[in-house]
């Protein structure tokens, strides 16, 4: 719960200090099981030793992302959170069908300034409830791997 409770604090602190921008490449792998893809909107929050980013929508206009067996790459810029410790992933889905769920396989986050890639494996379904349109998960850094 550390991740979600610190979101507001991070955003406020970002506006109070200089908020040096840092570039990251986010690589998202969707599972290959039947129905693994989603039509929902996916956002990511980066959590590091220096703080956390706000949720950032992962979107490549004109491309269909988060489909079964697909790997998607996104370039994002946000405040420098330091060495990554965990991420938050949020799925928001307005669709009332099986395509609202999503099988997230893994997320790789490359800190382009530090030239370090961290791995965040999940291999689980994200399923918004019948009355809830979003689901959020915290994914810790993989132990034994993650730095390239």
KAQUIPE-V274322 format. One line per field, one symbol per residue. phi: phi as a letter, one per 20 degrees, with the letter a starting at -180 (. if undefined). psi: psi as a letter, one per 20 degrees, with the letter a starting at -180 (. if undefined). A space follows every 10 residues. Layout:
phi->???
psi->???
This chain:
phi->.ggffegfgf fffffedflg fcecddddde fdfgmffcef edccceccfd pbeffdfebd gndeemegme ddccdccbff enffdacdcc ddcefdbffe ebeeebcdcd effelcdddc fclbedcfff deecbccdcf ffenbodd
psi->igghhigggg gghhhhahlp qqpqpppppq rjqpjhrqjr ppqqpppahi bqrrpppopn piqorlqpjq pqpppqpaqo japphrqppp pppipmahjh rpnogqppop ohgilppqpn qglqqpoqrh ipiqppqpor ppqiaip.
